[in-house]
Amino acid sequence: MTDSIIEALQARLRALEAHNAVRHTIARYMALCDVPARALEGESLAALFTDDAVWEGVGPQYAHKFGKLEGPGPIVGMLQRYLPPTPHFTINVHFLSSEHIVVDGDHARGRWIMLQASGYTDAEAQLISARLVVDFVPSPHDDSVWLIRRFTTERLFDAPWNLNPAVGVST
C-alpha cells in the first residue's frame, strides 16, 4: 500500500469513529432527558457539552419558549426544570430518525427528526416532533468523545396521545 492509500484509509476511519462518537453523544443526551432515566444514573448532561455550548429553540414555537442559552450551567438548569425531581413528566421518551451526520475534520453536524412521547403530571399526554440540528467537536480531553457545541430544536408538530392502551381497542 502506498502512503496516500494509508492516509486515505486513516481519514475514513477517523470519520467513521467520529460518526459513532456523535451517535453515542446524542443517544446519551436523549436517554438522560427521558423519564424515568434510571439506566443512566450517575451520568451528567453537563458532561455532554463544550464550555462554550449554545442550546437554542428556533422557529415560531420554540424561539420564545426556550430562547438561547449559553454554557453548560444554564443549559442543564433549563433542562432540569423538566426532569425529576421536578414534577413535570410522568413519562418522556425520545425517538430519533432521519439521521444525517456530516464530519469535516474536527467538526460534525448532525440532523435528526425527533419524536417525543410525553405524559404529564396533570394526566395529559402528547406526541411532539422537532427538527434537531446539532454541532459537535472532539473533547479537548479525549478525542474519541465528541461534545455538543450547538444544539437547535424547532418544533414541527404536536398531537394528543392516549397513555391508556386499552382505550379504543376492541376484542
Backbone as ProteinMPNN parsed JSONL, in Angstrom:
{"seq_chain_A": "MTDSIIEALQARLRALEAHNAVRHTIARYMALCDVPARALEGESLAALFTDDAVWEGVGPQYAHKFGKLEGPGPIVGMLQRYLPPTPHFTINVHFLSSEHIVVDGDHARGRWIMLQASGYTDAEAQLISARLVVDFVPSPHDDSVWLIRRFTTERLFDAPWNLNPAVGVST", "coords_chain_A": {"N_chain_A": [[0.836, -1.179, 0.0], [0.396, 2.227, -0.714], [1.608, 5.349, 0.689], [-0.318, 7.351, 0.358], [-2.695, 5.903, 0.067], [-2.85, 4.687, 2.572], [-3.086, 6.994, 4.185], [-5.545, 7.937, 3.247], [-7.245, 5.851, 4.039], [-6.903, 6.045, 6.814], [-8.063, 8.564, 7.258], [-10.696, 8.012, 6.52], [-11.336, 6.136, 8.493], [-11.099, 7.746, 10.814], [-13.26, 9.464, 10.323], [-15.429, 7.641, 10.392], [-15.226, 6.787, 13.061], [-15.76, 9.221, 14.294], [-18.429, 9.638, 13.469], [-19.679, 7.558, 14.909], [-19.073, 8.354, 17.535], [-20.489, 10.764, 17.692], [-23.119, 9.797, 17.392], [-23.252, 8.305, 19.756], [-23.049, 10.344, 21.712], [-25.387, 11.928, 21.212], [-27.335, 10.018, 21.671], [-26.922, 9.477, 24.396], [-27.581, 11.99, 25.437], [-30.358, 12.136, 24.767], [-31.308, 9.908, 26.207], [-30.74, 10.72, 28.817], [-32.57, 12.729, 29.05], [-34.912, 11.39, 29.056], [-37.722, 10.123, 30.899], [-38.716, 7.698, 33.14], [-35.155, 7.794, 33.924], [-33.431, 5.847, 34.902], [-31.505, 4.041, 33.972], [-29.235, 5.449, 33.378], [-28.187, 6.579, 35.64], [-26.002, 8.607, 37.486], [-24.644, 9.574, 35.305], [-23.936, 12.636, 33.538], [-25.636, 15.413, 32.204], [-24.34, 17.835, 31.755], [-21.743, 17.053, 31.126], [-21.845, 16.455, 28.473], [-21.573, 18.676, 26.926], [-19.687, 21.36, 25.38], [-17.592, 23.91, 26.892], [-18.331, 26.355, 25.84], [-20.845, 25.962, 24.832], [-23.974, 26.267, 23.04], [-27.445, 26.256, 23.338], [-30.46, 26.239, 21.705], [-33.782, 27.212, 21.118], [-35.597, 27.33, 18.175], [-37.602, 28.832, 15.555], [-41.195, 29.471, 15.297], [-42.548, 28.367, 17.584], [-40.625, 27.483, 19.468], [-38.588, 29.412, 19.737], [-39.398, 31.54, 21.388], [-40.281, 30.119, 23.652], [-38.014, 28.666, 24.627], [-35.72, 30.156, 23.949], [-32.317, 31.314, 23.797], [-29.606, 29.705, 25.169], [-26.491, 29.824, 26.858], [-23.585, 28.051, 27.596], [-22.814, 25.217, 29.698], [-23.957, 25.226, 32.331], [-26.324, 27.037, 32.415], [-27.753, 25.713, 30.355], [-28.158, 23.057, 31.299], [-29.509, 23.74, 33.626], [-31.941, 24.731, 32.59], [-32.92, 22.385, 31.318], [-33.196, 20.728, 33.54], [-35.46, 21.727, 34.731], [-37.478, 20.264, 33.708], [-37.094, 17.691, 34.435], [-36.997, 14.886, 36.787], [-36.13, 15.669, 40.162], [-38.248, 17.433, 39.749], [-41.695, 17.835, 39.377], [-42.977, 17.179, 36.453], [-42.998, 15.559, 33.99], [-44.558, 12.346, 33.702], [-43.882, 10.316, 32.132], [-41.467, 10.275, 29.573], [-40.206, 9.962, 26.504], [-37.772, 9.763, 23.991], [-37.363, 9.551, 20.487], [-35.267, 9.145, 17.718], [-34.931, 9.899, 14.256], [-34.379, 9.855, 10.658], [-31.652, 10.42, 10.371], [-28.776, 12.356, 9.675], [-25.487, 12.804, 9.332], [-22.628, 14.769, 9.067], [-19.205, 14.802, 8.863], [-16.467, 16.883, 9.187], [-13.343, 17.071, 9.408], [-12.424, 18.322, 12.471], [-15.013, 18.891, 13.222], [-18.467, 18.227, 13.401], [-21.739, 17.879, 12.094], [-24.954, 17.055, 12.95], [-28.195, 16.049, 11.917], [-31.506, 15.465, 12.816], [-34.832, 14.099, 12.969], [-36.931, 14.323, 15.637], [-39.062, 12.447, 17.688], [-41.064, 12.885, 20.403], [-42.56, 11.358, 23.045], [-44.728, 12.156, 25.483], [-45.976, 12.035, 28.772], [-47.76, 13.824, 31.171], [-47.787, 15.246, 34.518], [-50.327, 16.197, 35.008], [-51.994, 14.379, 33.88], [-52.41, 14.66, 31.177], [-51.288, 13.967, 27.815], [-48.954, 13.918, 25.094], [-47.692, 13.812, 21.722], [-44.767, 15.014, 20.32], [-43.06, 16.477, 17.651], [-39.872, 17.379, 16.48], [-37.339, 19.212, 14.739], [-33.955, 18.645, 14.879], [-30.803, 20.177, 14.906], [-27.497, 19.719, 15.325], [-24.313, 20.624, 16.386], [-21.071, 19.275, 16.772], [-17.937, 18.76, 18.459], [-14.642, 17.364, 18.961], [-13.803, 16.261, 22.262], [-11.631, 18.186, 24.319], [-10.163, 16.711, 26.066], [-10.33, 14.054, 25.414], [-10.187, 12.744, 22.423], [-11.77, 10.782, 21.356], [-14.24, 11.122, 22.26], [-17.04, 13.032, 21.491], [-18.395, 16.26, 21.808], [-21.301, 18.306, 22.42], [-21.6, 21.316, 20.79], [-23.292, 23.187, 19.718], [-26.763, 23.249, 19.838], [-29.788, 23.049, 18.292], [-33.312, 23.248, 18.298], [-36.394, 22.797, 16.708], [-39.775, 22.96, 16.799], [-41.985, 20.873, 15.049], [-44.55, 19.666, 14.93], [-47.355, 18.861, 17.087], [-49.396, 16.525, 18.85], [-52.284, 15.155, 20.503], [-52.013, 12.38, 22.78], [-52.81, 9.118, 23.786], [-52.348, 7.631, 26.785], [-53.41, 5.312, 27.819], [-53.459, 2.166, 26.755], [-55.59, 0.433, 26.424], [-57.843, 1.825, 25.712], [-59.995, 2.301, 23.051], [-59.412, -0.09, 21.875], [-60.685, -2.934, 20.46], [-62.192, -6.102, 21.255]], "CA_chain_A": [[0.0, 0.0, 0.0], [1.137, 3.487, -0.763], [1.334, 6.272, 1.789], [-1.57, 8.079, 0.107], [-3.799, 4.981, 0.353], [-2.899, 4.553, 4.037], [-3.633, 8.251, 4.711], [-6.973, 7.986, 2.907], [-7.918, 4.899, 4.926], [-6.898, 6.616, 8.161], [-9.06, 9.642, 7.276], [-12.019, 7.377, 6.524], [-11.516, 5.536, 9.81], [-11.377, 8.84, 11.749], [-14.631, 9.932, 10.059], [-16.35, 6.627, 10.92], [-15.174, 6.864, 14.518], [-16.457, 10.456, 14.679], [-19.867, 9.365, 13.315], [-20.119, 6.738, 16.045], [-18.991, 9.155, 18.756], [-21.616, 11.697, 17.628], [-24.322, 8.997, 17.704], [-23.193, 7.958, 21.179], [-23.344, 11.546, 22.498], [-26.791, 12.325, 21.079], [-28.136, 8.978, 22.33], [-26.817, 9.721, 25.837], [-28.372, 13.191, 25.716], [-31.778, 11.774, 24.732], [-31.596, 8.999, 27.313], [-30.721, 11.487, 30.059], [-33.778, 13.553, 29.063], [-36.069, 10.508, 29.204], [-38.241, 9.938, 32.257], [-37.576, 7.715, 34.061], [-33.836, 7.605, 33.304], [-32.621, 5.083, 35.864], [-30.413, 3.304, 33.33], [-28.054, 6.298, 33.224], [-27.888, 7.267, 36.889], [-24.584, 8.904, 37.655], [-24.135, 10.317, 34.15], [-24.218, 14.057, 33.638], [-25.932, 16.163, 30.987], [-23.314, 18.87, 31.576], [-20.538, 16.448, 30.538], [-22.046, 16.273, 27.035], [-21.456, 19.976, 26.269], [-18.444, 22.137, 25.468], [-17.697, 25.045, 27.805], [-18.973, 27.472, 25.143], [-22.016, 25.412, 24.142], [-25.201, 27.037, 22.873], [-28.671, 25.45, 23.17], [-31.4, 27.267, 21.259], [-35.057, 26.922, 20.497], [-35.785, 28.169, 16.982], [-38.924, 28.716, 14.955], [-42.255, 30.221, 15.987], [-42.977, 27.813, 18.863], [-39.552, 27.256, 20.43], [-37.707, 30.567, 19.947], [-39.873, 32.262, 22.568], [-40.388, 29.216, 24.805], [-36.707, 28.287, 25.168], [-34.701, 31.178, 23.732], [-30.931, 30.901, 23.554], [-28.853, 29.514, 26.411], [-25.063, 29.672, 26.596], [-22.813, 27.408, 28.648], [-23.443, 24.016, 30.265], [-24.751, 25.513, 33.523], [-27.668, 27.475, 32.048], [-28.424, 24.697, 29.541], [-28.605, 21.983, 32.18], [-30.508, 24.332, 34.511], [-33.216, 24.739, 31.872], [-33.366, 21.001, 31.121], [-33.577, 20.175, 34.839], [-36.822, 22.18, 35.079], [-38.419, 19.283, 33.163], [-36.673, 16.345, 34.851], [-37.116, 14.623, 38.221], [-37.324, 15.505, 40.995], [-39.309, 18.37, 39.403], [-42.872, 17.115, 38.867], [-43.419, 17.667, 35.148], [-43.336, 14.386, 33.188], [-44.679, 11.018, 34.302], [-43.102, 9.533, 31.175], [-40.949, 11.108, 28.492], [-39.326, 9.094, 25.72], [-37.342, 10.389, 22.744], [-37.007, 8.688, 19.365], [-34.611, 9.904, 16.658], [-34.973, 9.294, 12.926], [-33.904, 10.686, 9.545], [-30.302, 10.857, 10.74], [-27.82, 12.789, 8.665], [-24.295, 13.312, 10.019], [-21.504, 15.126, 8.201], [-17.981, 15.061, 9.62], [-15.472, 17.639, 8.428], [-12.2, 17.258, 10.301], [-12.752, 18.351, 13.891], [-16.375, 19.409, 13.373], [-19.512, 17.371, 12.837], [-23.109, 18.38, 12.222], [-25.976, 16.027, 12.837], [-29.584, 16.488, 11.799], [-32.454, 14.395, 13.111], [-36.208, 14.384, 13.33], [-37.163, 13.721, 16.937], [-40.418, 12.263, 18.175], [-41.057, 12.844, 21.864], [-43.827, 10.902, 23.613], [-44.702, 12.697, 26.833], [-47.111, 12.037, 29.678], [-47.544, 14.884, 32.153], [-48.343, 15.002, 35.844], [-51.755, 16.539, 35.011], [-52.631, 13.258, 33.178], [-52.421, 14.895, 29.737], [-50.162, 13.342, 27.108], [-48.851, 14.378, 23.716], [-46.554, 13.497, 20.873], [-44.164, 16.232, 19.785], [-41.991, 16.244, 16.687], [-38.992, 18.534, 16.337], [-36.13, 19.073, 13.907], [-32.753, 18.948, 15.641], [-29.532, 20.383, 14.205], [-26.55, 19.713, 16.443], [-22.895, 20.67, 16.027], [-20.217, 18.543, 17.711], [-16.48, 18.84, 18.328], [-13.994, 16.412, 19.876], [-13.469, 16.736, 23.603], [-10.204, 18.525, 24.435], [-9.527, 15.751, 26.971], [-10.383, 12.7, 24.844], [-10.717, 12.971, 21.072], [-12.72, 9.729, 20.968], [-15.532, 11.602, 22.755], [-17.45, 14.271, 20.83], [-19.275, 17.043, 22.664], [-22.25, 19.203, 21.767], [-21.188, 22.718, 20.804], [-24.502, 23.97, 19.417], [-27.945, 22.394, 19.741], [-31.008, 23.793, 17.985], [-34.522, 22.444, 18.199], [-37.527, 23.51, 16.129], [-40.992, 22.137, 16.85], [-42.657, 20.684, 13.768], [-45.964, 19.476, 15.225], [-47.696, 18.12, 18.295], [-50.708, 15.883, 18.782], [-52.614, 14.451, 21.744], [-51.62, 10.98, 22.833], [-53.538, 8.392, 24.813], [-51.458, 6.741, 27.531], [-54.113, 4.078, 28.177], [-53.514, 1.386, 25.527], [-56.849, -0.327, 26.311], [-58.884, 2.683, 25.146], [-60.096, 2.225, 21.595], [-59.068, -1.432, 21.396], [-61.845, -3.837, 20.55], [-61.837, -7.527, 21.37]], "C_chain_A": [[0.876, 1.236, 0.0], [0.763, 4.354, 0.433], [0.008, 6.996, 1.585], [-2.786, 7.192, 0.375], [-3.964, 4.821, 1.866], [-3.5, 5.811, 4.656], [-5.126, 8.355, 4.434], [-7.767, 7.032, 3.793], [-7.979, 5.415, 6.361], [-7.94, 7.731, 8.285], [-10.471, 9.064, 7.305], [-12.321, 6.738, 7.878], [-11.826, 6.615, 10.849], [-12.81, 9.346, 11.571], [-15.663, 8.94, 10.595], [-16.386, 6.647, 12.446], [-15.898, 8.111, 15.014], [-17.967, 10.275, 14.557], [-20.393, 8.588, 14.528], [-20.082, 7.522, 17.357], [-20.137, 10.159, 18.827], [-22.914, 10.963, 17.974], [-24.385, 8.658, 19.191], [-23.583, 9.173, 22.034], [-24.812, 11.926, 22.402], [-27.703, 11.281, 21.732], [-28.086, 9.149, 23.847], [-27.643, 10.94, 26.243], [-29.858, 12.832, 25.78], [-32.144, 10.869, 25.908], [-31.618, 9.739, 28.648], [-31.925, 12.427, 30.171], [-35.045, 12.709, 29.164], [-36.467, 10.415, 30.675], [-39.021, 8.641, 32.269], [-36.271, 7.388, 33.335], [-32.912, 6.812, 34.207], [-31.405, 4.407, 35.234], [-29.134, 4.126, 33.256], [-27.721, 7.063, 34.502], [-26.385, 7.444, 37.032], [-23.978, 9.618, 36.46], [-24.613, 11.756, 34.223], [-24.532, 14.665, 32.284], [-24.83, 17.184, 30.703], [-22.071, 18.319, 30.89], [-20.651, 16.266, 29.035], [-21.809, 17.551, 26.237], [-20.058, 20.558, 26.388], [-18.668, 23.292, 26.434], [-18.421, 26.234, 27.168], [-20.235, 27.04, 24.389], [-23.176, 26.403, 24.107], [-26.331, 26.048, 22.654], [-29.759, 26.461, 22.845], [-32.671, 26.662, 20.687], [-35.231, 27.866, 19.323], [-37.182, 27.943, 16.425], [-39.986, 29.375, 15.825], [-42.658, 29.667, 17.35], [-41.859, 27.726, 19.893], [-38.638, 28.455, 20.667], [-38.114, 31.315, 21.213], [-39.873, 31.373, 23.809], [-39.033, 28.945, 25.455], [-35.653, 29.381, 25.028], [-33.339, 30.562, 23.463], [-30.192, 30.852, 24.884], [-27.39, 29.258, 26.062], [-24.355, 29.105, 27.815], [-23.554, 26.239, 29.259], [-24.333, 24.294, 31.473], [-26.166, 25.962, 33.19], [-28.44, 26.438, 31.224], [-28.993, 23.599, 30.438], [-29.656, 22.507, 33.156], [-31.885, 24.353, 33.865], [-33.754, 23.32, 31.724], [-33.85, 20.391, 32.438], [-34.969, 20.625, 35.285], [-37.878, 21.174, 34.611], [-38.15, 17.869, 33.659], [-36.848, 16.151, 36.347], [-35.909, 15.193, 38.967], [-38.431, 16.514, 40.709], [-40.509, 17.598, 38.845], [-43.366, 17.739, 37.555], [-43.914, 16.49, 34.305], [-43.587, 13.171, 34.08], [-43.929, 10.017, 33.434], [-42.671, 10.479, 30.065], [-39.916, 10.27, 27.742], [-39.037, 9.771, 24.383], [-36.938, 9.335, 21.722], [-36.394, 9.571, 18.287], [-34.71, 9.151, 15.342], [-34.399, 10.278, 11.915], [-32.516, 11.257, 9.818], [-29.485, 11.25, 9.521], [-26.654, 13.439, 9.41], [-23.218, 13.583, 8.981], [-20.325, 15.467, 9.099], [-17.006, 15.769, 8.696], [-14.327, 17.967, 9.376], [-12.616, 17.196, 11.754], [-14.107, 19.021, 14.165], [-17.337, 18.401, 12.758], [-20.846, 18.066, 13.039], [-24.054, 17.219, 12.003], [-27.346, 16.661, 12.731], [-30.468, 15.273, 12.018], [-33.856, 14.967, 13.16], [-36.443, 13.612, 14.621], [-38.663, 13.586, 17.171], [-40.314, 12.091, 19.678], [-42.454, 12.457, 22.322], [-43.815, 11.262, 25.092], [-46.034, 12.529, 27.538], [-46.789, 13.005, 30.798], [-48.218, 14.564, 33.478], [-49.822, 15.363, 35.933], [-52.589, 15.521, 34.242], [-52.809, 13.506, 31.687], [-51.215, 14.193, 29.125], [-50.137, 13.864, 25.684], [-47.613, 13.816, 23.038], [-46.067, 14.818, 20.294], [-43.086, 15.819, 18.791], [-41.189, 17.53, 16.541], [-37.838, 18.187, 15.398], [-34.95, 19.513, 14.765], [-31.582, 19.143, 14.68], [-28.505, 20.6, 15.3], [-25.122, 19.687, 15.896], [-22.082, 20.041, 17.154], [-18.752, 18.836, 17.419], [-15.871, 17.804, 19.262], [-13.715, 17.058, 21.229], [-11.987, 17.094, 23.647], [-9.434, 17.527, 25.299], [-9.453, 14.348, 26.398], [-11.004, 12.808, 23.462], [-11.591, 11.824, 20.556], [-14.13, 10.069, 21.441], [-15.836, 12.919, 22.049], [-18.519, 14.943, 21.666], [-20.182, 17.947, 21.833], [-21.759, 20.635, 21.922], [-22.38, 23.644, 20.55], [-25.646, 23.001, 19.183], [-29.126, 23.3, 19.417], [-32.159, 22.817, 17.819], [-35.656, 23.321, 17.681], [-38.728, 22.582, 16.11], [-41.644, 22.093, 15.476], [-44.158, 20.496, 13.947], [-46.118, 18.837, 16.59], [-49.108, 17.583, 18.126], [-50.995, 15.224, 20.114], [-52.266, 12.977, 21.624], [-52.359, 10.338, 23.984], [-52.587, 7.421, 25.5], [-52.102, 5.416, 27.901], [-54.271, 3.219, 26.924], [-54.823, 0.615, 25.369], [-57.964, 0.497, 25.68], [-58.861, 2.55, 23.626], [-59.74, 0.864, 21.032], [-60.285, -2.327, 21.543], [-61.358, -5.268, 20.611], [-62.867, -8.387, 20.705]], "O_chain_A": [[1.938, 1.283, 0.622], [-0.249, 4.129, 1.098], [-0.718, 7.23, 2.552], [-3.805, 7.681, 0.862], [-5.084, 4.821, 2.377], [-4.333, 5.715, 5.557], [-5.887, 8.81, 5.288], [-8.856, 7.38, 4.249], [-8.988, 5.242, 7.044], [-8.623, 7.83, 9.305], [-11.337, 9.561, 8.025], [-13.455, 6.802, 8.351], [-12.716, 6.43, 11.679], [-13.497, 9.625, 12.554], [-16.662, 9.347, 11.188], [-17.453, 6.538, 13.049], [-16.576, 8.066, 16.041], [-18.713, 10.704, 15.437], [-21.43, 8.932, 15.094], [-20.969, 7.366, 18.197], [-20.698, 10.384, 19.899], [-23.717, 11.461, 18.764], [-25.45, 8.719, 19.805], [-24.363, 9.039, 22.977], [-25.43, 12.223, 23.425], [-28.741, 11.638, 22.29], [-29.105, 8.982, 24.517], [-28.322, 10.923, 27.27], [-30.539, 13.185, 26.742], [-33.188, 11.057, 26.532], [-32.428, 9.419, 29.518], [-32.262, 12.871, 31.269], [-36.136, 13.252, 29.339], [-35.645, 10.607, 31.571], [-39.934, 8.491, 31.457], [-36.282, 6.781, 32.264], [-31.715, 7.092, 34.26], [-30.386, 4.223, 35.899], [-28.053, 3.562, 33.089], [-27.042, 8.089, 34.449], [-25.604, 6.541, 36.733], [-22.905, 10.21, 36.578], [-25.596, 12.053, 34.903], [-23.79, 14.464, 31.323], [-24.434, 17.375, 29.553], [-21.408, 19.042, 30.146], [-19.658, 15.953, 28.379], [-21.839, 17.524, 25.007], [-19.336, 20.296, 27.351], [-19.81, 23.617, 26.76], [-19.051, 27.027, 27.868], [-20.636, 27.686, 23.421], [-23.342, 27.243, 24.991], [-26.194, 25.108, 21.871], [-29.971, 27.418, 23.589], [-32.635, 25.73, 19.883], [-35.033, 29.073, 19.46], [-37.858, 26.979, 16.785], [-39.711, 29.786, 16.953], [-43.08, 30.441, 18.209], [-42.118, 27.882, 21.086], [-37.971, 28.515, 21.7], [-37.259, 31.682, 22.019], [-39.506, 31.822, 24.895], [-38.907, 28.986, 26.679], [-34.787, 29.521, 25.892], [-33.229, 29.441, 22.968], [-30.159, 31.833, 25.627], [-27.087, 28.563, 25.092], [-24.504, 29.613, 28.926], [-24.783, 26.253, 29.336], [-25.373, 23.651, 31.622], [-27.125, 25.332, 33.636], [-29.654, 26.304, 31.383], [-30.171, 23.258, 30.342], [-30.601, 21.789, 33.481], [-32.883, 24.031, 34.51], [-34.934, 23.082, 31.982], [-34.811, 19.622, 32.447], [-35.589, 19.974, 36.125], [-39.025, 21.217, 35.055], [-38.898, 16.946, 33.337], [-36.85, 17.122, 37.104], [-34.794, 15.191, 38.445], [-39.471, 16.465, 41.365], [-40.347, 16.789, 37.932], [-44.1, 18.728, 37.575], [-45.09, 16.423, 33.948], [-42.911, 12.988, 35.092], [-43.411, 9.012, 33.92], [-43.419, 11.373, 29.67], [-38.874, 9.916, 28.294], [-39.942, 10.286, 23.727], [-36.261, 8.36, 22.047], [-36.936, 10.63, 17.971], [-34.59, 7.927, 15.305], [-33.987, 11.384, 12.265], [-32.243, 12.423, 9.533], [-29.499, 10.579, 8.489], [-26.81, 14.486, 10.038], [-22.931, 12.743, 8.127], [-20.431, 16.315, 9.985], [-16.748, 15.324, 7.577], [-14.334, 18.994, 10.054], [-13.099, 16.169, 12.23], [-14.307, 19.637, 15.212], [-17.049, 17.8, 11.723], [-21.054, 18.758, 14.036], [-23.967, 16.499, 11.009], [-27.63, 17.676, 13.367], [-30.216, 14.195, 11.48], [-34.046, 16.165, 13.365], [-36.191, 12.409, 14.696], [-39.432, 14.503, 16.884], [-39.56, 11.248, 20.165], [-43.424, 13.152, 22.019], [-43.005, 10.746, 25.861], [-47.089, 12.837, 26.983], [-45.674, 13.01, 31.318], [-49.108, 13.717, 33.547], [-50.513, 14.89, 36.835], [-53.766, 15.765, 33.976], [-53.318, 12.63, 30.988], [-50.251, 13.867, 29.817], [-51.178, 14.214, 25.127], [-46.642, 13.411, 23.677], [-46.862, 15.638, 19.836], [-42.294, 14.916, 19.062], [-41.748, 18.625, 16.485], [-37.425, 17.033, 15.284], [-34.944, 20.616, 15.31], [-31.399, 18.358, 13.75], [-28.612, 21.53, 16.099], [-24.77, 18.851, 15.065], [-22.367, 20.248, 18.333], [-18.375, 19.123, 16.283], [-16.5, 17.404, 20.242], [-13.429, 18.252, 21.318], [-11.167, 16.381, 23.07], [-8.204, 17.497, 25.273], [-8.629, 13.539, 26.824], [-12.22, 12.949, 23.34], [-12.097, 11.891, 19.435], [-15.095, 9.398, 21.075], [-14.995, 13.818, 22.012], [-19.433, 14.29, 22.17], [-19.865, 18.3, 20.697], [-21.529, 21.11, 23.034], [-22.458, 24.742, 21.101], [-25.514, 22.045, 18.419], [-29.434, 24.217, 20.18], [-32.006, 21.722, 17.28], [-35.856, 24.441, 18.152], [-38.695, 21.531, 15.471], [-41.833, 23.121, 14.824], [-44.952, 21.087, 13.215], [-45.157, 18.34, 17.177], [-49.907, 18.12, 17.358], [-50.072, 14.776, 20.795], [-52.23, 12.408, 20.533], [-52.518, 10.946, 25.042], [-52.078, 6.494, 24.87], [-51.394, 4.478, 28.267], [-55.136, 3.51, 26.098], [-55.135, 0.18, 24.26], [-58.93, -0.065, 25.165], [-57.807, 2.676, 23.002], [-59.766, 0.683, 19.815], [-60.845, -2.457, 22.632], [-60.289, -5.613, 20.108], [-62.738, -9.612, 20.699]]}, "name": "protein", "num_of_chains": 1, "seq": "MTDSIIEALQARLRALEAHNAVRHTIARYMALCDVPARALEGESLAALFTDDAVWEGVGPQYAHKFGKLEGPGPIVGMLQRYLPPTPHFTINVHFLSSEHIVVDGDHARGRWIMLQASGYTDAEAQLISARLVVDFVPSPHDDSVWLIRRFTTERLFDAPWNLNPAVGVST"}
